[in-house]
Amino acid sequence: YDFGTPKSVDSVRLQARSFTGQGPKTFKIQYSDDNASWTDALTVASAPTWGSLEARTYTL
């Protein structure tokens, strides 16, 4: 997501789709200060199975 100007982000909330198991298992949240190089803010590997429409908040 491009905020247009620098913003401080301290958490990300993700929501699964309407079928059990339809959320991400392994993913990265990344950011860029220059739109060219990227830095990992969070890496999740082997997350538990998501329930239908389950939402989770990840602190960065």
C-alpha distance matrix in Angstrom:
0.0 3.8 6.3 9.1 11.3 11.6 11.1 12.8 11.4 14.4 13.7 11.7 13.4 13.7 16.3 18.6 19.9 23.3 25.4 26.3 24.9 21.7 19.3 18.1 20.9 19.5 15.9 14.0 11.0 10.3 9.2 10.3 12.3 13.3 10.9 14.0 14.8 13.0 14.3 14.7 14.1 15.6 17.6 19.2 22.1 24.4 22.9 25.5 25.6 23.5 25.4 24.8 21.8 21.8 18.9 18.5 16.9 16.4 17.1 15.5
3.8 0.0 3.8 5.5 8.1 9.1 9.8 12.4 12.1 15.6 15.8 14.4 16.5 17.3 19.9 22.3 23.6 26.9 29.1 30.1 28.6 25.5 23.1 21.8 24.4 22.8 19.1 16.8 13.6 12.1 9.8 9.6 10.6 11.1 9.2 12.8 14.2 13.2 14.9 16.1 15.7 17.9 20.2 22.1 25.2 27.7 26.4 29.1 29.3 27.2 29.1 28.5 25.4 25.4 22.4 21.8 19.9 19.2 19.3 17.3
6.3 3.8 0.0 3.8 5.5 6.9 7.0 10.2 10.6 14.3 15.0 14.3 16.5 18.0 20.7 23.6 25.0 28.2 30.6 31.6 30.4 27.4 24.8 23.7 26.4 24.9 21.3 18.8 15.3 13.9 11.2 11.2 11.2 12.4 11.6 15.3 16.5 15.4 16.5 17.7 16.5 18.9 21.7 23.6 27.0 29.5 27.8 30.3 30.7 28.4 30.1 29.5 26.2 25.9 22.7 22.0 19.7 19.2 18.8 17.1
9.1 5.5 3.8 0.0 3.8 6.9 8.8 12.4 13.6 17.4 18.5 18.0 20.3 21.7 24.3 27.1 28.4 31.6 34.0 35.0 33.8 30.7 28.2 27.0 29.6 27.9 24.2 21.5 18.2 16.2 13.1 11.9 11.0 11.4 11.0 14.7 16.5 16.3 17.9 19.7 19.0 21.7 24.4 26.7 30.0 32.6 31.1 33.8 34.2 32.0 33.8 33.1 29.8 29.7 26.4 25.8 23.5 22.8 22.2 20.2
11.3 8.1 5.5 3.8 0.0 3.8 6.4 10.1 12.3 16.0 17.8 18.1 20.8 22.7 25.7 28.7 30.3 33.5 35.9 36.6 35.3 32.5 29.6 28.3 30.6 28.8 25.1 22.1 18.6 16.4 13.0 11.7 9.9 11.0 11.9 15.4 16.6 16.4 17.4 19.4 18.3 21.3 24.4 26.9 30.4 33.2 31.7 34.4 35.2 33.1 35.0 34.6 31.3 30.7 27.3 26.2 23.5 22.5 21.3 19.1
11.6 9.1 6.9 6.9 3.8 0.0 3.8 7.0 9.6 13.1 15.4 16.2 19.4 21.6 24.9 27.9 30.0 33.3 35.4 35.7 34.2 31.7 28.6 27.0 29.0 26.9 23.3 20.0 16.5 14.3 10.8 9.9 7.9 10.2 11.6 14.9 15.2 14.5 14.8 16.7 15.3 18.6 21.9 24.5 28.0 31.0 29.6 32.5 33.6 31.7 33.8 33.8 30.6 29.6 26.1 24.5 21.5 20.1 18.5 16.0
11.1 9.8 7.0 8.8 6.4 3.8 0.0 3.8 6.3 9.8 12.1 13.3 16.3 18.9 22.2 25.4 27.7 30.9 33.1 33.3 32.0 29.6 26.4 25.1 27.1 25.4 21.9 18.9 15.1 13.7 10.8 11.2 10.2 13.1 14.0 17.2 17.0 15.5 15.1 16.2 14.0 16.9 20.4 22.7 26.3 29.1 27.3 29.9 31.1 29.1 31.0 31.1 27.9 26.7 23.0 21.4 18.3 17.2 15.4 13.5
12.8 12.4 10.2 12.4 10.1 7.0 3.8 0.0 3.8 6.5 9.5 11.6 14.9 17.9 21.3 24.6 27.3 30.3 32.4 32.1 30.8 28.8 25.3 24.0 25.6 23.9 20.7 17.6 14.0 13.1 10.7 12.0 11.4 14.9 15.9 18.6 17.7 15.6 14.3 14.8 12.0 14.7 18.4 20.6 24.3 27.1 25.2 27.8 29.3 27.5 29.5 30.1 26.9 25.3 21.5 19.5 16.0 14.6 12.3 10.4
11.4 12.1 10.6 13.6 12.3 9.6 6.3 3.8 0.0 3.8 5.9 7.8 11.2 14.1 17.6 20.9 23.7 26.8 28.7 28.4 27.0 25.1 21.6 20.4 22.0 20.6 17.5 14.8 11.1 11.2 9.7 12.1 12.7 16.1 16.3 18.9 17.7 15.1 13.5 13.1 10.0 11.9 15.6 17.4 21.2 23.7 21.7 24.1 25.6 23.7 25.8 26.3 23.3 21.6 17.8 15.7 12.3 11.0 9.1 7.6
14.4 15.6 14.3 17.4 16.0 13.1 9.8 6.5 3.8 0.0 3.8 7.2 10.4 13.7 17.2 20.4 23.6 26.5 28.1 27.3 26.0 24.6 21.0 19.8 20.9 19.7 17.1 14.6 11.4 12.3 11.8 14.6 15.4 19.0 19.3 21.5 19.8 16.8 14.5 13.3 9.6 10.8 14.4 15.8 19.6 22.0 19.8 22.1 23.9 22.3 24.3 25.4 22.6 20.3 16.6 14.0 10.3 8.6 5.9 5.2
13.7 15.8 15.0 18.5 17.8 15.4 12.1 9.5 5.9 3.8 0.0 3.8 6.8 10.0 13.5 16.7 19.9 22.8 24.4 23.6 22.4 21.0 17.4 16.5 17.9 17.1 14.7 12.9 10.1 12.0 12.4 15.8 17.3 20.6 20.2 22.4 20.8 17.4 15.4 13.4 9.9 9.8 12.9 13.6 17.4 19.3 16.8 18.9 20.4 18.6 20.6 21.6 18.8 16.5 12.8 10.2 6.6 5.4 4.2 5.2
11.7 14.4 14.3 18.0 18.1 16.2 13.3 11.6 7.8 7.2 3.8 0.0 3.8 6.6 10.2 13.3 16.4 19.4 21.1 20.6 19.4 17.6 14.1 13.4 15.4 14.9 12.4 11.2 8.5 11.0 12.0 15.6 17.7 20.5 19.4 21.6 20.3 16.9 15.4 13.3 10.4 9.8 12.2 12.4 16.0 17.7 15.1 17.1 18.1 16.0 18.0 18.7 15.8 14.0 10.4 8.3 5.6 5.2 6.6 7.4
13.4 16.5 16.5 20.3 20.8 19.4 16.3 14.9 11.2 10.4 6.8 3.8 0.0 3.8 6.8 10.3 13.4 16.1 18.0 17.6 16.9 15.2 12.0 12.2 14.6 15.1 13.2 13.1 11.1 14.1 15.4 18.9 21.2 23.8 22.3 24.6 23.5 20.1 18.8 16.4 13.9 12.5 14.2 13.4 16.5 17.4 14.3 15.6 16.0 13.4 14.8 15.2 12.2 10.4 6.8 5.6 4.2 6.2 8.8 10.7
13.7 17.3 18.0 21.7 22.7 21.6 18.9 17.9 14.1 13.7 10.0 6.6 3.8 0.0 3.8 6.8 9.9 12.9 14.6 14.4 13.5 11.5 8.4 9.0 11.9 12.8 11.4 12.2 11.0 14.3 16.3 19.8 22.5 24.7 22.7 24.7 23.8 20.3 19.4 16.9 15.0 13.1 13.9 12.5 15.0 15.5 12.5 13.6 13.4 10.6 12.2 12.4 9.7 8.4 5.5 5.5 6.4 8.1 11.4 13.0
16.3 19.9 20.7 24.3 25.7 24.9 22.2 21.3 17.6 17.2 13.5 10.2 6.8 3.8 0.0 3.8 6.7 9.3 11.3 11.5 11.4 9.3 7.2 9.3 12.4 14.3 13.6 15.2 14.5 17.8 19.8 23.2 26.0 28.0 25.8 27.8 27.0 23.6 23.0 20.4 18.7 16.6 16.8 14.9 16.8 16.5 13.3 13.5 12.3 8.9 9.6 9.0 6.0 5.6 4.1 6.4 8.8 11.2 14.7 16.6
18.6 22.3 23.6 27.1 28.7 27.9 25.4 24.6 20.9 20.4 16.7 13.3 10.3 6.8 3.8 0.0 3.8 6.6 7.8 8.1 7.9 5.6 4.4 7.7 10.7 13.3 13.4 15.8 16.0 19.4 21.9 25.2 28.3 30.0 27.5 29.2 28.4 25.1 24.5 21.7 20.6 18.1 17.5 15.1 16.1 15.1 12.3 12.0 9.9 6.6 7.3 6.4 4.8 5.4 6.3 8.6 11.7 13.6 17.3 19.1
19.9 23.6 25.0 28.4 30.3 30.0 27.7 27.3 23.7 23.6 19.9 16.4 13.4 9.9 6.7 3.8 0.0 3.8 5.6 7.7 8.3 5.3 6.5 9.9 13.0 15.7 15.9 18.4 18.7 21.8 24.2 27.3 30.4 31.8 29.0 30.7 30.3 27.1 27.0 24.5 23.6 21.3 20.6 18.2 18.9 17.7 15.3 14.7 11.9 8.9 8.6 6.3 5.3 7.9 9.5 12.2 15.2 17.3 20.9 22.6
23.3 26.9 28.2 31.6 33.5 33.3 30.9 30.3 26.8 26.5 22.8 19.4 16.1 12.9 9.3 6.6 3.8 0.0 3.8 6.7 9.0 7.3 9.4 13.0 15.7 18.8 19.4 22.0 22.3 25.6 27.9 31.0 34.1 35.5 32.7 34.4 34.1 30.9 30.8 28.1 27.1 24.6 23.9 21.3 21.7 20.0 17.5 16.2 13.0 10.0 8.2 4.7 5.0 8.4 11.1 14.3 17.6 20.0 23.6 25.6
25.4 29.1 30.6 34.0 35.9 35.4 33.1 32.4 28.7 28.1 24.4 21.1 18.0 14.6 11.3 7.8 5.6 3.8 0.0 3.8 6.3 5.7 8.8 12.3 14.3 17.7 19.0 22.1 23.0 26.3 29.1 32.2 35.5 36.9 34.1 35.4 34.8 31.6 31.3 28.5 27.7 25.0 23.7 20.7 20.5 18.3 16.2 14.5 10.9 8.8 7.2 4.8 7.3 9.6 12.7 15.4 18.9 20.9 24.7 26.6
26.3 30.1 31.6 35.0 36.6 35.7 33.3 32.1 28.4 27.3 23.6 20.6 17.6 14.4 11.5 8.1 7.7 6.7 3.8 0.0 3.8 5.6 7.9 11.2 12.3 16.0 17.9 21.1 22.4 25.9 28.9 32.2 35.5 37.2 34.6 35.7 34.7 31.4 30.7 27.5 26.7 23.6 22.0 18.7 18.2 15.6 13.5 11.2 7.6 6.0 4.5 4.4 7.8 8.6 12.0 14.0 17.7 19.5 23.3 25.4
24.9 28.6 30.4 33.8 35.3 34.2 32.0 30.8 27.0 26.0 22.4 19.4 16.9 13.5 11.4 7.9 8.3 9.0 6.3 3.8 0.0 3.8 5.7 8.2 8.9 12.5 14.7 18.2 19.9 23.4 26.5 29.9 33.3 34.9 32.3 33.1 31.9 28.6 27.9 24.6 24.2 21.0 19.0 15.7 14.9 12.3 10.6 9.0 5.3 5.0 6.2 7.3 9.7 9.7 12.3 13.5 16.9 18.0 21.8 23.5
21.7 25.5 27.4 30.7 32.5 31.7 29.6 28.8 25.1 24.6 21.0 17.6 15.2 11.5 9.3 5.6 5.3 7.3 5.7 5.6 3.8 0.0 3.8 6.8 9.0 12.2 13.4 16.7 18.0 21.3 24.3 27.5 30.9 32.3 29.5 30.5 29.7 26.5 26.1 23.2 22.8 20.0 18.4 15.6 15.3 13.5 11.8 11.2 8.1 6.6 7.8 7.4 8.5 9.4 11.4 12.9 16.1 17.3 21.1 22.5
19.3 23.1 24.8 28.2 29.6 28.6 26.4 25.3 21.6 21.0 17.4 14.1 12.0 8.4 7.2 4.4 6.5 9.4 8.8 7.9 5.7 3.8 0.0 3.8 6.6 9.4 10.3 13.4 14.6 18.0 21.1 24.4 27.8 29.4 26.8 27.9 26.8 23.5 22.8 19.8 19.2 16.3 14.9 12.1 12.5 11.2 9.0 9.3 7.2 5.4 8.0 8.6 8.6 8.2 9.1 9.8 12.7 13.6 17.3 18.7
18.1 21.8 23.7 27.0 28.3 27.0 25.1 24.0 20.4 19.8 16.5 13.4 12.2 9.0 9.3 7.7 9.9 13.0 12.3 11.2 8.2 6.8 3.8 0.0 3.8 5.8 6.7 10.0 11.8 15.2 18.5 21.8 25.3 26.9 24.4 25.1 23.8 20.4 19.7 16.6 16.4 13.5 11.6 9.1 9.3 8.8 7.4 9.1 8.4 7.9 11.2 12.4 12.2 11.3 11.2 10.8 12.9 12.6 16.1 16.8
20.9 24.4 26.4 29.6 30.6 29.0 27.1 25.6 22.0 20.9 17.9 15.4 14.6 11.9 12.4 10.7 13.0 15.7 14.3 12.3 8.9 9.0 6.6 3.8 0.0 3.8 6.7 10.3 12.9 16.2 19.8 23.1 26.7 28.3 26.1 26.4 24.6 21.1 20.0 16.6 16.7 13.3 10.6 7.4 6.3 5.1 4.7 7.0 7.2 8.5 12.2 14.2 14.7 13.2 13.4 12.2 14.2 13.3 16.6 17.2
19.5 22.8 24.9 27.9 28.8 26.9 25.4 23.9 20.6 19.7 17.1 14.9 15.1 12.8 14.3 13.3 15.7 18.8 17.7 16.0 12.5 12.2 9.4 5.8 3.8 0.0 3.8 7.3 10.5 13.4 17.2 20.3 23.9 25.4 23.3 23.3 21.2 17.9 16.7 13.3 14.0 10.8 7.7 5.3 4.3 5.6 6.5 9.8 10.9 12.0 15.8 17.7 17.7 16.1 15.5 13.8 14.9 13.1 15.8 15.6
15.9 19.1 21.3 24.2 25.1 23.3 21.9 20.7 17.5 17.1 14.7 12.4 13.2 11.4 13.6 13.4 15.9 19.4 19.0 17.9 14.7 13.4 10.3 6.7 6.7 3.8 0.0 3.8 6.9 9.8 13.5 16.6 20.2 21.7 19.6 19.8 17.9 14.4 13.5 10.3 11.0 8.3 6.0 5.4 6.7 9.0 9.1 12.6 13.5 13.8 17.3 18.8 18.0 16.6 15.2 13.4 13.7 11.6 14.0 13.3
14.0 16.8 18.8 21.5 22.1 20.0 18.9 17.6 14.8 14.6 12.9 11.2 13.1 12.2 15.2 15.8 18.4 22.0 22.1 21.1 18.2 16.7 13.4 10.0 10.3 7.3 3.8 0.0 3.8 6.2 9.9 13.1 16.6 18.4 16.6 16.8 14.6 11.0 9.8 6.6 7.5 5.6 4.5 6.3 8.7 11.9 11.8 15.4 16.8 16.7 20.2 21.5 20.3 18.7 16.7 14.4 13.7 11.0 12.5 10.8
11.0 13.6 15.3 18.2 18.6 16.5 15.1 14.0 11.1 11.4 10.1 8.5 11.1 11.0 14.5 16.0 18.7 22.3 23.0 22.4 19.9 18.0 14.6 11.8 12.9 10.5 6.9 3.8 0.0 3.8 7.0 10.6 13.9 16.1 14.5 15.5 13.6 9.8 8.6 6.0 5.5 5.1 6.6 8.7 11.9 14.8 14.0 17.3 18.6 17.9 21.0 22.0 20.1 18.6 15.9 13.7 12.2 9.6 10.5 8.5
10.3 12.1 13.9 16.2 16.4 14.3 13.7 13.1 11.2 12.3 12.0 11.0 14.1 14.3 17.8 19.4 21.8 25.6 26.3 25.9 23.4 21.3 18.0 15.2 16.2 13.4 9.8 6.2 3.8 0.0 3.8 7.0 10.5 12.4 11.1 11.9 9.9 6.2 5.4 4.4 5.3 7.0 8.8 11.7 14.6 17.9 17.5 21.0 22.3 21.6 24.7 25.6 23.6 22.2 19.4 17.3 15.4 12.7 12.8 9.9
9.2 9.8 11.2 13.1 13.0 10.8 10.8 10.7 9.7 11.8 12.4 12.0 15.4 16.3 19.8 21.9 24.2 27.9 29.1 28.9 26.5 24.3 21.1 18.5 19.8 17.2 13.5 9.9 7.0 3.8 0.0 3.8 6.9 9.2 8.5 10.0 8.5 5.5 5.4 6.7 6.8 9.8 12.2 15.2 18.3 21.6 21.0 24.3 25.6 24.6 27.5 28.1 25.8 24.5 21.5 19.4 17.1 14.6 14.0 10.8
10.3 9.6 11.2 11.9 11.7 9.9 11.2 12.0 12.1 14.6 15.8 15.6 18.9 19.8 23.2 25.2 27.3 31.0 32.2 32.2 29.9 27.5 24.4 21.8 23.1 20.3 16.6 13.1 10.6 7.0 3.8 0.0 3.8 5.5 5.3 6.9 5.9 4.7 6.3 9.1 10.0 13.2 15.4 18.7 21.5 24.9 24.5 28.0 29.2 28.2 31.1 31.5 29.1 28.1 25.0 23.1 20.8 18.3 17.5 14.2
12.3 10.6 11.2 11.0 9.9 7.9 10.2 11.4 12.7 15.4 17.3 17.7 21.2 22.5 26.0 28.3 30.4 34.1 35.5 35.5 33.3 30.9 27.8 25.3 26.7 23.9 20.2 16.6 13.9 10.5 6.9 3.8 0.0 3.8 6.1 8.0 7.6 7.7 8.8 12.0 12.3 15.9 18.5 21.8 24.8 28.3 27.8 31.1 32.5 31.4 34.2 34.6 31.9 30.9 27.6 25.6 23.0 20.6 19.2 15.9
13.3 11.1 12.4 11.4 11.0 10.2 13.1 14.9 16.1 19.0 20.6 20.5 23.8 24.7 28.0 30.0 31.8 35.5 36.9 37.2 34.9 32.3 29.4 26.9 28.3 25.4 21.7 18.4 16.1 12.4 9.2 5.5 3.8 0.0 3.9 5.4 6.5 8.3 10.7 14.1 15.2 18.6 20.7 24.0 26.7 30.2 29.9 33.4 34.5 33.5 36.2 36.4 33.9 33.1 30.0 28.3 25.9 23.6 22.6 19.3
10.9 9.2 11.6 11.0 11.9 11.6 14.0 15.9 16.3 19.3 20.2 19.4 22.3 22.7 25.8 27.5 29.0 32.7 34.1 34.6 32.3 29.5 26.8 24.4 26.1 23.3 19.6 16.6 14.5 11.1 8.5 5.3 6.1 3.9 0.0 3.8 6.2 7.5 10.7 13.6 15.0 17.9 19.6 22.6 25.2 28.4 28.2 31.5 32.3 31.2 34.0 34.0 31.5 31.0 28.2 26.8 24.8 22.8 22.3 19.2
14.0 12.8 15.3 14.7 15.4 14.9 17.2 18.6 18.9 21.5 22.4 21.6 24.6 24.7 27.8 29.2 30.7 34.4 35.4 35.7 33.1 30.5 27.9 25.1 26.4 23.3 19.8 16.8 15.5 11.9 10.0 6.9 8.0 5.4 3.8 0.0 3.8 6.7 10.2 13.4 15.7 18.4 19.6 22.8 24.9 28.3 28.6 32.1 33.0 32.4 35.3 35.6 33.4 32.8 30.2 28.6 26.8 24.4 24.0 20.7
14.8 14.2 16.5 16.5 16.6 15.2 17.0 17.7 17.7 19.8 20.8 20.3 23.5 23.8 27.0 28.4 30.3 34.1 34.8 34.7 31.9 29.7 26.8 23.8 24.6 21.2 17.9 14.6 13.6 9.9 8.5 5.9 7.6 6.5 6.2 3.8 0.0 3.8 7.0 10.4 12.9 15.7 16.9 20.3 22.4 25.9 26.4 30.0 31.3 30.9 34.1 34.7 32.7 31.7 29.1 27.1 25.2 22.4 21.8 18.3
13.0 13.2 15.4 16.3 16.4 14.5 15.5 15.6 15.1 16.8 17.4 16.9 20.1 20.3 23.6 25.1 27.1 30.9 31.6 31.4 28.6 26.5 23.5 20.4 21.1 17.9 14.4 11.0 9.8 6.2 5.5 4.7 7.7 8.3 7.5 6.7 3.8 0.0 3.8 6.8 9.4 12.0 13.2 16.6 18.9 22.4 22.7 26.4 27.7 27.3 30.5 31.3 29.4 28.2 25.5 23.4 21.5 18.7 18.2 14.9
14.3 14.9 16.5 17.9 17.4 14.8 15.1 14.3 13.5 14.5 15.4 15.4 18.8 19.4 23.0 24.5 27.0 30.8 31.3 30.7 27.9 26.1 22.8 19.7 20.0 16.7 13.5 9.8 8.6 5.4 5.4 6.3 8.8 10.7 10.7 10.2 7.0 3.8 0.0 3.8 6.3 9.2 10.8 14.4 17.0 20.6 20.9 24.5 26.3 26.1 29.4 30.6 28.7 27.1 24.3 21.7 19.6 16.4 15.5 12.0
14.7 16.1 17.7 19.7 19.4 16.7 16.2 14.8 13.1 13.3 13.4 13.3 16.4 16.9 20.4 21.7 24.5 28.1 28.5 27.5 24.6 23.2 19.8 16.6 16.6 13.3 10.3 6.6 6.0 4.4 6.7 9.1 12.0 14.1 13.6 13.4 10.4 6.8 3.8 0.0 3.8 5.6 7.0 10.7 13.3 17.0 17.1 20.8 22.8 22.7 26.1 27.5 25.9 24.0 21.4 18.7 16.8 13.4 12.9 9.7
14.1 15.7 16.5 19.0 18.3 15.3 14.0 12.0 10.0 9.6 9.9 10.4 13.9 15.0 18.7 20.6 23.6 27.1 27.7 26.7 24.2 22.8 19.2 16.4 16.7 14.0 11.0 7.5 5.5 5.3 6.8 10.0 12.3 15.2 15.0 15.7 12.9 9.4 6.3 3.8 0.0 3.8 7.1 10.3 13.7 17.1 16.5 19.9 22.0 21.6 24.7 26.2 24.3 22.2 19.2 16.3 13.8 10.4 9.4 5.9
15.6 17.9 18.9 21.7 21.3 18.6 16.9 14.7 11.9 10.8 9.8 9.8 12.5 13.1 16.6 18.1 21.3 24.6 25.0 23.6 21.0 20.0 16.3 13.5 13.3 10.8 8.3 5.6 5.1 7.0 9.8 13.2 15.9 18.6 17.9 18.4 15.7 12.0 9.2 5.6 3.8 0.0 3.8 6.6 10.1 13.4 12.7 16.2 18.4 18.3 21.6 23.4 21.8 19.5 16.9 13.7 11.9 8.3 8.2 6.0
17.6 20.2 21.7 24.4 24.4 21.9 20.4 18.4 15.6 14.4 12.9 12.2 14.2 13.9 16.8 17.5 20.6 23.9 23.7 22.0 19.0 18.4 14.9 11.6 10.6 7.7 6.0 4.5 6.6 8.8 12.2 15.4 18.5 20.7 19.6 19.6 16.9 13.2 10.8 7.0 7.1 3.8 0.0 3.8 6.6 10.2 10.4 14.1 16.4 16.9 20.5 22.5 21.6 19.3 17.3 14.3 13.4 10.1 11.0 9.6
19.2 22.1 23.6 26.7 26.9 24.5 22.7 20.6 17.4 15.8 13.6 12.4 13.4 12.5 14.9 15.1 18.2 21.3 20.7 18.7 15.7 15.6 12.1 9.1 7.4 5.3 5.4 6.3 8.7 11.7 15.2 18.7 21.8 24.0 22.6 22.8 20.3 16.6 14.4 10.7 10.3 6.6 3.8 0.0 3.8 6.8 6.6 10.3 12.7 13.5 17.2 19.5 18.9 16.5 15.1 12.2 12.2 9.5 11.4 11.2
22.1 25.2 27.0 30.0 30.4 28.0 26.3 24.3 21.2 19.6 17.4 16.0 16.5 15.0 16.8 16.1 18.9 21.7 20.5 18.2 14.9 15.3 12.5 9.3 6.3 4.3 6.7 8.7 11.9 14.6 18.3 21.5 24.8 26.7 25.2 24.9 22.4 18.9 17.0 13.3 13.7 10.1 6.6 3.8 0.0 3.8 5.7 9.3 11.7 13.5 17.3 19.8 20.0 17.7 17.0 14.5 15.2 12.9 15.0 14.9
24.4 27.7 29.5 32.6 33.2 31.0 29.1 27.1 23.7 22.0 19.3 17.7 17.4 15.5 16.5 15.1 17.7 20.0 18.3 15.6 12.3 13.5 11.2 8.8 5.1 5.6 9.0 11.9 14.8 17.9 21.6 24.9 28.3 30.2 28.4 28.3 25.9 22.4 20.6 17.0 17.1 13.4 10.2 6.8 3.8 0.0 3.8 6.4 8.7 11.2 14.9 17.7 18.6 16.3 16.4 14.4 15.9 14.4 17.0 17.6
22.9 26.4 27.8 31.1 31.7 29.6 27.3 25.2 21.7 19.8 16.8 15.1 14.3 12.5 13.3 12.3 15.3 17.5 16.2 13.5 10.6 11.8 9.0 7.4 4.7 6.5 9.1 11.8 14.0 17.5 21.0 24.5 27.8 29.9 28.2 28.6 26.4 22.7 20.9 17.1 16.5 12.7 10.4 6.6 5.7 3.8 0.0 3.8 6.5 8.2 11.9 14.8 15.4 12.8 12.8 10.8 12.6 11.6 14.6 15.8
25.5 29.1 30.3 33.8 34.4 32.5 29.9 27.8 24.1 22.1 18.9 17.1 15.6 13.6 13.5 12.0 14.7 16.2 14.5 11.2 9.0 11.2 9.3 9.1 7.0 9.8 12.6 15.4 17.3 21.0 24.3 28.0 31.1 33.4 31.5 32.1 30.0 26.4 24.5 20.8 19.9 16.2 14.1 10.3 9.3 6.4 3.8 0.0 3.8 6.3 9.4 12.8 14.1 11.5 12.4 11.0 13.6 13.5 16.7 18.6
25.6 29.3 30.7 34.2 35.2 33.6 31.1 29.3 25.6 23.9 20.4 18.1 16.0 13.4 12.3 9.9 11.9 13.0 10.9 7.6 5.3 8.1 7.2 8.4 7.2 10.9 13.5 16.8 18.6 22.3 25.6 29.2 32.5 34.5 32.3 33.0 31.3 27.7 26.3 22.8 22.0 18.4 16.4 12.7 11.7 8.7 6.5 3.8 0.0 3.8 6.6 9.8 11.7 9.9 11.8 11.6 14.8 15.4 18.9 20.8
23.5 27.2 28.4 32.0 33.1 31.7 29.1 27.5 23.7 22.3 18.6 16.0 13.4 10.6 8.9 6.6 8.9 10.0 8.8 6.0 5.0 6.6 5.4 7.9 8.5 12.0 13.8 16.7 17.9 21.6 24.6 28.2 31.4 33.5 31.2 32.4 30.9 27.3 26.1 22.7 21.6 18.3 16.9 13.5 13.5 11.2 8.2 6.3 3.8 0.0 3.8 6.7 8.0 6.2 8.4 9.0 12.6 14.0 17.7 19.9
25.4 29.1 30.1 33.8 35.0 33.8 31.0 29.5 25.8 24.3 20.6 18.0 14.8 12.2 9.6 7.3 8.6 8.2 7.2 4.5 6.2 7.8 8.0 11.2 12.2 15.8 17.3 20.2 21.0 24.7 27.5 31.1 34.2 36.2 34.0 35.3 34.1 30.5 29.4 26.1 24.7 21.6 20.5 17.2 17.3 14.9 11.9 9.4 6.6 3.8 0.0 3.8 6.2 5.1 8.6 10.5 14.2 16.4 20.0 22.5
24.8 28.5 29.5 33.1 34.6 33.8 31.1 30.1 26.3 25.4 21.6 18.7 15.2 12.4 9.0 6.4 6.3 4.7 4.8 4.4 7.3 7.4 8.6 12.4 14.2 17.7 18.8 21.5 22.0 25.6 28.1 31.5 34.6 36.4 34.0 35.6 34.7 31.3 30.6 27.5 26.2 23.4 22.5 19.5 19.8 17.7 14.8 12.8 9.8 6.7 3.8 0.0 3.8 5.4 9.0 11.9 15.6 18.1 21.7 24.1
21.8 25.4 26.2 29.8 31.3 30.6 27.9 26.9 23.3 22.6 18.8 15.8 12.2 9.7 6.0 4.8 5.3 5.0 7.3 7.8 9.7 8.5 8.6 12.2 14.7 17.7 18.0 20.3 20.1 23.6 25.8 29.1 31.9 33.9 31.5 33.4 32.7 29.4 28.7 25.9 24.3 21.8 21.6 18.9 20.0 18.6 15.4 14.1 11.7 8.0 6.2 3.8 0.0 3.8 6.4 9.9 13.2 16.0 19.6 22.0
21.8 25.4 25.9 29.7 30.7 29.6 26.7 25.3 21.6 20.3 16.5 14.0 10.4 8.4 5.6 5.4 7.9 8.4 9.6 8.6 9.7 9.4 8.2 11.3 13.2 16.1 16.6 18.7 18.6 22.2 24.5 28.1 30.9 33.1 31.0 32.8 31.7 28.2 27.1 24.0 22.2 19.5 19.3 16.5 17.7 16.3 12.8 11.5 9.9 6.2 5.1 5.4 3.8 0.0 3.8 6.7 10.3 13.2 16.7 19.4
18.9 22.4 22.7 26.4 27.3 26.1 23.0 21.5 17.8 16.6 12.8 10.4 6.8 5.5 4.1 6.3 9.5 11.1 12.7 12.0 12.3 11.4 9.1 11.2 13.4 15.5 15.2 16.7 15.9 19.4 21.5 25.0 27.6 30.0 28.2 30.2 29.1 25.5 24.3 21.4 19.2 16.9 17.3 15.1 17.0 16.4 12.8 12.4 11.8 8.4 8.6 9.0 6.4 3.8 0.0 3.8 6.9 10.0 13.4 16.1
18.5 21.8 22.0 25.8 26.2 24.5 21.4 19.5 15.7 14.0 10.2 8.3 5.6 5.5 6.4 8.6 12.2 14.3 15.4 14.0 13.5 12.9 9.8 10.8 12.2 13.8 13.4 14.4 13.7 17.3 19.4 23.1 25.6 28.3 26.8 28.6 27.1 23.4 21.7 18.7 16.3 13.7 14.3 12.2 14.5 14.4 10.8 11.0 11.6 9.0 10.5 11.9 9.9 6.7 3.8 0.0 3.8 6.5 9.9 12.8
16.9 19.9 19.7 23.5 23.5 21.5 18.3 16.0 12.3 10.3 6.6 5.6 4.2 6.4 8.8 11.7 15.2 17.6 18.9 17.7 16.9 16.1 12.7 12.9 14.2 14.9 13.7 13.7 12.2 15.4 17.1 20.8 23.0 25.9 24.8 26.8 25.2 21.5 19.6 16.8 13.8 11.9 13.4 12.2 15.2 15.9 12.6 13.6 14.8 12.6 14.2 15.6 13.2 10.3 6.9 3.8 0.0 3.8 6.6 9.6
16.4 19.2 19.2 22.8 22.5 20.1 17.2 14.6 11.0 8.6 5.4 5.2 6.2 8.1 11.2 13.6 17.3 20.0 20.9 19.5 18.0 17.3 13.6 12.6 13.3 13.1 11.6 11.0 9.6 12.7 14.6 18.3 20.6 23.6 22.8 24.4 22.4 18.7 16.4 13.4 10.4 8.3 10.1 9.5 12.9 14.4 11.6 13.5 15.4 14.0 16.4 18.1 16.0 13.2 10.0 6.5 3.8 0.0 3.8 6.3
17.1 19.3 18.8 22.2 21.3 18.5 15.4 12.3 9.1 5.9 4.2 6.6 8.8 11.4 14.7 17.3 20.9 23.6 24.7 23.3 21.8 21.1 17.3 16.1 16.6 15.8 14.0 12.5 10.5 12.8 14.0 17.5 19.2 22.6 22.3 24.0 21.8 18.2 15.5 12.9 9.4 8.2 11.0 11.4 15.0 17.0 14.6 16.7 18.9 17.7 20.0 21.7 19.6 16.7 13.4 9.9 6.6 3.8 0.0 3.8
15.5 17.3 17.1 20.2 19.1 16.0 13.5 10.4 7.6 5.2 5.2 7.4 10.7 13.0 16.6 19.1 22.6 25.6 26.6 25.4 23.5 22.5 18.7 16.8 17.2 15.6 13.3 10.8 8.5 9.9 10.8 14.2 15.9 19.3 19.2 20.7 18.3 14.9 12.0 9.7 5.9 6.0 9.6 11.2 14.9 17.6 15.8 18.6 20.8 19.9 22.5 24.1 22.0 19.4 16.1 12.8 9.6 6.3 3.8 0.0
